[in-house]
Amino acid sequence: METTALNILFSAAFLLLVVVSGGIIYLTAAEWRDRRRQAREKRAAKADTKKAATKAVTKRK
């Protein structure tokens, strides 16, 4: 009886450890993906601004 209860508690603890670790890995990966996307959008916006500025200078000449 005592061994069965300990086995259930250890199994539950291990399952919780796996679930929490999986959640942390998921959140870390999602944050990494979002940072990459934001950096890519920032570079694209910067390039668009640079193109617009070059185009404006070219039109003035």
N, C-alpha and C positions, 0 to 999 in steps of 0.2 A: 504494500500500500504506500509506504513512505517513498520507495524507489520510484513508483509510478508518478507520484505527485512531483517529485524532483525532476523527473524526465519531462513532464509537461511544462514545468516552470522554465527549465533550460531551453526547451523547444520554443516556447513563447518568447523568451528573451532573445534567442537567436533570430527568430522571425522578425521581431521588432528591430533588431540591429540591421538586418538586411533591408527592411522597408525604409528605415531612416537613412541608411547609406545610399540607397537608390534614389531617394528624394533629393539628397544633397548633390549627388552626381547630376541628376536631371536639372536642378536649378543652376548649377555651375555651368553646365553645357548651354543652357538657354541664355544665361547672361553673356557668355563668350560669343554666342551667335549674334546676340543683339548688339554687342560692341562692334563686331566686325561689320554688321549691316550699317550701323551709324557711321562708322569710319568711311565705308564705301560711299554712302550718301553725301558725306561731308566733302570727300574728294571730288565727287561728281559735281556738286554745287560750286566748288571752288573752280573747277575746270570750266563750267558754264559761265561763271562770272568773268573769268579770264578771257574766254572767247568773245563775250559781249563787249568787254573793254577794248579788245583788239579790233573788233568790228567797228566800234564807234570811232576809234582813232583813224582807221582806214577810210571811213566815210568823210571825215573832216578834210582829208587831203585832197 
